[in-house]
Amino acid sequence: MQELSTTCCIAGGGPAGMMLGYLLARQGVDVTVLEKHEDFFRDFRGDTVHPSTLQAFQEMGLLEGYLKRPFQKTETLTVEIEGESVMLADFRHLPVAAPYIAMMPQWEFLDHLADAGREMDTFHLMMSARAERYTEENGRVTGLDVTTQDGPVHIRADLVVAADGRGSALRAQSGLGVKDLGAPIDVFWFRLPRSAGEAAESLGRVSADGMLVMINRGDYWQCALPFPKGADDAIRARGLTALRQRIARMAPELAGSVNELASWDDLKLLTVQVNRLEQWWRTGLLFIGDAAHAMSPVGGVGVNLAVQDAIAAARILGMPLRDVALTDADLAAVQARRDWPAKMTQSAQVIAHNFVLVPAITAKQKIRMPFVLRLFRWIPLLRRLPARAVGMGVRPEHWDPRLDRD
């Protein structure tokens, strides 16, 4: 087995892993990021980059280059209930460099960080490298066994970071306790063509047929159809034609394109999870992002929470790693900083599941616009509250360029 060594080895080349690797490298820490795929070019669901993340890019000097890549702006969020629409969030008033959600393919996000990282000698990205298990000695995690195209590799590291997502193999190996909050919904994701003359605004549709979320991705709509957990077999049993007709009733402008759903393979099932580790670390090992706290797709906040975890972790761990002085207290400090935002966000998602989504997708009769939502039409200032909550989140993290090593 080939032997390598690094100061910090990160399992997972998603938003959390790439951001952490990049920011540690900026501080002079030798970092190796492992990505199990051969490239980033594949279909993701987490393509929403929120104002908090865009602001962090601005602080890192990365925003201008990032916004040169193709994306769509989402400046407002609107819901339509039985044909009656109301704007719920207006991001244009946020005091940030980019007051909108950038809808950009996640591979662009990851390529941007990878390109910036490769400019530093301390940043190493290994593609087609799957972290299989961590190794430990005397109760301390000391490295990772990795499968690569060239054979097995063992990487020794002062710190292993698991950023390998909600299906984290390292989390399963750790045996750390997981608190499962449950999720009463699952989601079908699919895309349908969007014509140039169609409305540009992303929105949610609610009717007696359920709920449909439509996100403008330029020449297509990225659509999400939530339904009660485990009901996908019943939906399939009713047939694809019935589903197409249901979508067309909820969004008549899609009636001419629903036949693009030619088979069930055109719909991707997301089994929704909401859970979190009770402790995010062991000696020599840290979990961040979805590996630490799996989020619901509500609000599209998962990517941004993962990025915020990475920024906080880089800020806290950079100097101890560079000085070979990392302690358990440093790892605990990362959780102390980020555990509360994860808990608050998950609590808000559970409330949204129980009091918004479930009633919307289980109603069997015409739904009336709730009075509280009408207030957003009558009092536009109210739209700034959900814009702040969704766009900036709980405890947004910032980068101080003074941490960078010359």
PyMOL commands that set and color helices and strands:
alter all, ss='L'
color gray80, all
select helices_A, chain A and resi 15-26+51-60+63-66+91-93+106-117+169-174+232-238+240-250+252-254+258-260+264-266+289-291+298-300+302-322+328-362+371-378+380-391+401-403
alter helices_A, ss='H'
color red, helices_A
select strands_A, chain A and resi 2-11+31-35+48-49+72-74+76-81+84-90+101-103+123-127+129-137+140-148+151-162+178-180+185-193+203-207+210-216+220-228+268-270+275-277+281-282+285-287+293-294
alter strands_A, ss='S'
color yellow, strands_A
deselect
rebuild
show_as cartoon
